[in-house]
Amino acid sequence: MIPQRYDLSISANQAKLEAADALGQLADEAGMSLIDIAIAFVIHHPAVTAAITGPRTIEQLESQLGAADVQLDGALLDRIDEIVAPGTTVNPADAGWTNPALVPAARRR
């Protein structure tokens, strides 16, 4: 695995933890689970064509199914955006892997 993704001495990892805590508190205030908010956010986002969940057990699957019926109102979406602004990658290291063959210097002209 990648242990540095969990190292809380790295400020970006600490920021992710704080964002997750804030989203969890928001979910509690809204009377739903963080799972419900997360999946509802994804499945109702206009730029998303499919939400891929990864339950490993029936219990995990059952905990996710209710999100299909969750509607997030504008006020809740605004509060989510205050916690993590749209288009923000809290930790740039989580942006993914860049294929070295695709960086501008390596492309054929």
N, C-alpha and C positions, 0 to 999 in steps of 0.2 A: 504494500500500500504506500501511500504518500504521507508520512507522519507530519510533515510541515503543514499540511492542511488543517491539523488539529492543534497546532502550537499556539496557545493563547498569548504568548509573548510577542507574536506578530500582530501588529495593530489591525491589519485587514481581517484577520481571523476573529479578533475581538469585536470588530465592527459587525461581522456576520452574526456572531452570537448575540450581540445587543439587538440587532434587527429581528432575529428570530424570537427573542424574548418579547420585544415590543409587539410583534405580530401575534404571538401567543396571548398576550394581555388583551389585545384588540379582539381576538376571537372570543375570549372569555367574556368581555364586555358585550359582545354581540350575541352571546348565548349559543355559540357553536364551537366546533372543534377547529383547531388549526388545520387539520386535514381537510375539513369541509371548505374553509376559506381558500386554501391553496389550490385545491382541485377545481372549485367553482371559478376562481380567478382565471385559471388556465382554460377551462372548457368554454367560458363565455367571452374570452378575449378574441376580438375580430381577426387578429393576425395568426391565430392558432387553428390548425385544421384538425388536429387530433391530440388528445391528452394520453400519454402513455404512463400508466402507473405500473408499479412493480411489486404487487403483493406476493409474499411467499407463503402465506397461510390463508385459510378461509377467514379467519378472524380479521386479518388485515384487509382482505377484500371487502368484507362486510362493513368495516369501518370507513371504507371509501365510497361505497355505493350511494350513500345519502347525499353526497356532494352534487349529484346530478340534479337534484331538486332545489339546491340552494341558489338564491338570487342575491347578488350583492348590490345594494343601492349605491347611488352616487356619493352619498356622504361617507360610506364605508370605503369605497374605492379611493376617495380623496384622502382618507386617513392612511390607507395603505401607501399611497403615493408620497405622503409626508414621511413615512418611515423609510421607504426606499423609492427614490425618484425614478420615474419611468426611464428605461434605457441605461440604468446604472448597473455596473458590475461591481459589487461591493469589494470583492477581492480580485484584481486583475489576473492573478494566477489561476483563477477558476474559469477564465475565458475559453480555455480549451487549448488544444495542441495546434500549432501552426506547422504545416508541412513545409520543410525547408526548400523543397522543390518549387513551391509556389510563391516564395518571397520575390519581390521585384527583381533583385539582382540575379536570380536563378532562372527567370523566365526567358524563353526564346523571344527574340524580337523579329 
